[in-house]
């Protein structure tokens, strides 16, 4: 910029380039901000970092355009004064945007592992209840010719929930569970539906889980 920045054509090229960057980053900031509102927990980290990176990038674009104008106008002192913030803004833009793009997949991986661990924990809690339910009302899991080999923990948990509910609503058998066991069952249903226990309607959970089983 010190060698060629005073040339109007060079300044115009730089201004157009960074003006375009500013427009793109403004759109990115708006999109990322909307994602923050609909995301929760660790998933909000990635769009938050992208908003920060976009803001730094927009400020960087403004500074570069101002430096171009100052240079063409011959005000090298003003250009040098603004150059003080150029490097910090450039570094901040780079770091926050890279962190934002990298943290999205990382957050999804962490969340998926956390969900799988919770699924496995719930299957262990339901195991004794499931065993009693299948004794009272043998289901497909008791049929050796149709041996059930769950490909993933969620499939096993779904099977447990369905067969326990089937035993509870079948008037032909006598089967009941304690309030504590019922709470575990409802947590499992809410977990399968991807909602929190506090916001889950147990009746809706039972209907949805059974509907998925009957189809």
C-alpha positions in Angstrom: 0.0 0.0 0.0 2.9 2.4 0.7 4.2 1.9 -2.8 1.0 1.8 -4.9 -1.7 3.0 -2.6 -1.5 6.6 -3.8 -2.6 5.5 -7.3 -6.3 6.0 -7.8 -6.8 2.7 -9.7 -5.1 0.7 -6.9 -7.1 2.5 -4.2 -10.3 1.9 -6.2 -9.5 -1.8 -6.5 -8.8 -2.2 -2.8 -11.9 -0.2 -1.9 -14.1 -2.4 -4.1 -12.5 -5.6 -2.7 -12.9 -4.7 0.9 -16.4 -3.2 0.3 -17.4 -6.6 -1.0 -15.9 -8.3 2.1 -17.8 -5.9 4.3 -21.1 -6.8 2.5 -20.5 -10.5 2.8 -19.5 -10.3 6.4 -22.5 -8.2 7.3 -24.8 -10.9 5.8 -22.8 -13.6 7.7 -23.2 -11.6 10.9 -27.0 -11.3 10.4 -27.3 -15.0 9.6 -25.2 -16.1 12.6 -27.1 -13.8 14.9 -30.3 -15.5 13.9 -28.8 -18.9 14.6 -27.8 -17.8 18.1 -31.5 -17.0 18.9 -32.6 -20.5 17.9 -29.6 -22.4 19.2 -29.0 -23.4 22.8 -26.1 -24.5 24.9 -22.9 -25.4 23.1 -24.5 -25.0 19.7 -24.7 -21.2 20.2 -20.9 -21.0 20.5 -20.2 -21.3 16.8 -22.6 -18.6 15.5 -21.5 -16.3 18.4 -17.8 -16.6 17.3 -18.9 -16.0 13.7 -20.7 -12.9 14.7 -17.6 -11.6 16.5 -15.4 -12.5 13.6 -17.7 -10.8 11.2 -17.9 -7.6 13.2 -14.1 -7.5 13.4 -14.0 -8.1 9.6 -16.4 -5.3 8.9 -14.4 -2.9 11.1 -11.3 -4.1 9.2 -12.9 -3.3 5.8 -13.9 0.2 7.0 -10.3 0.8 8.2 -8.8 -0.4 5.0 -11.2 1.8 2.9 -10.4 4.8 5.1 -6.7 4.2 4.7 -7.1 4.0 0.9 -8.9 7.3 0.8 -6.3 8.9 3.1 -3.5 7.7 1.0 -5.0 8.9 -2.3 -5.7 12.3 -0.6 -2.0 12.4 0.4 -2.7 12.3 4.1 0.0 9.7 4.9 0.0 10.6 8.6 -3.7 9.7 9.0 -3.1 6.5 7.1 -0.2 5.6 9.4 -2.4 6.4 12.4 -5.1 4.0 11.3 -2.5 1.3 10.4 -2.1 0.8 14.2 -5.5 -0.9 14.4 -5.1 -2.8 11.1 -3.0 -5.7 12.4 -5.1 -6.4 15.6 -8.4 -6.3 13.5 -6.9 -8.6 10.8 -5.7 -11.1 13.4 -9.0 -11.0 15.4 -11.0 -11.5 12.2 -8.9 -14.5 11.2 -9.0 -16.1 14.6 -12.7 -15.6 15.4 -13.9 -16.7 11.9 -11.6 -19.8 12.0 -12.8 -20.7 15.5 -16.4 -20.2 14.5 -16.2 -22.5 11.5 -14.2 -25.1 13.4 -16.4 -25.1 16.6 -19.6 -26.0 14.7 -18.6 -29.6 13.9 -16.8 -29.9 17.2 -19.9 -28.8 19.1 -22.1 -31.3 17.2 -19.6 -34.1 18.0 -19.6 -33.2 21.7 -23.4 -33.1 21.8 -23.7 -36.4 19.9 -21.4 -38.1 22.4 -23.2 -36.6 25.3 -26.5 -37.8 24.0 -25.2 -41.3 23.4 -23.9 -41.4 26.9 -27.2 -40.4 28.3 -29.0 -42.9 26.1 -26.7 -45.7 27.4 -27.4 -44.5 31.0 -31.1 -44.6 30.5 -31.0 -48.1 28.9 -29.2 -49.3 32.1 -31.8 -47.7 34.3 -34.6 -49.2 32.3 -33.1 -52.7 32.0 -34.6 -54.1 35.3 -38.0 -52.6 34.5 -37.9 -53.9 31.0 -37.0 -57.4 32.3 -40.1 -57.4 34.5 -42.3 -56.0 31.7 -41.2 -58.7 29.3 -41.8 -61.4 31.9 -45.4 -60.1 32.4 -46.0 -59.6 28.7 -43.5 -61.4 26.4 -42.8 -59.3 23.3 -40.7 -59.6 20.2 -37.5 -59.4 22.3 -38.5 -62.8 23.8 -38.9 -64.5 20.4 -35.6 -66.3 19.7 -36.5 -66.6 16.0 -36.7 -62.8 15.8 -33.7 -62.0 17.9 -33.3 -58.3 18.4 -29.8 -57.0 17.9 -30.0 -53.2 18.3 -27.6 -51.4 15.9 -27.4 -48.4 18.3 -28.3 -47.6 21.9 -31.2 -45.4 20.8 -32.9 -48.4 19.1 -32.5 -50.5 22.3 -33.9 -47.6 24.4 -36.9 -47.3 22.1 -37.6 -51.0 22.3 -37.4 -50.9 26.1 -39.9 -47.9 26.3 -42.3 -49.5 23.9 -42.4 -52.9 25.6 -42.7 -51.4 29.0 -45.6 -49.2 27.9 -47.2 -52.2 26.1 -47.1 -54.1 29.4 -48.5 -51.2 31.3 -51.6 -50.7 29.0 -52.3 -54.4 28.3 -55.4 -55.3 30.3 -54.6 -59.0 30.0 -51.6 -58.8 32.3 -51.0 -57.4 35.7 -48.0 -55.1 35.6 -47.3 -51.8 37.3 -44.2 -49.8 38.2 -43.3 -47.4 41.0 -43.4 -43.6 40.7 -39.6 -43.6 40.5 -39.6 -46.1 37.7 -42.3 -44.2 35.9 -40.2 -41.0 36.1 -37.2 -42.9 34.5 -39.5 -44.1 31.8 -40.8 -40.6 31.0 -37.3 -39.3 31.0 -36.4 -41.9 28.4 -39.4 -41.0 26.3 -38.5 -37.3 26.5 -34.9 -38.1 25.6 -36.0 -40.1 22.5 -38.1 -37.2 21.4 -35.3 -34.8 21.9 -37.1 -32.6 24.5 -36.4 -31.7 28.1 -38.4 -33.4 30.8 -39.7 -30.1 32.1 -41.2 -29.2 28.8 -42.3 -32.7 27.8 -45.9 -33.8 28.0 -45.8 -37.5 29.1 -49.1 -38.2 27.3 -47.7 -36.8 24.1 -44.5 -38.7 24.6 -46.3 -42.0 25.0 -48.4 -41.4 22.0 -45.5 -40.4 19.8 -43.2 -43.3 20.8 -46.0 -45.8 20.4 -47.0 -44.3 17.0 -43.4 -44.8 15.8 -43.5 -48.4 17.0 -46.9 -49.3 15.4 -46.2 -48.0 11.9 
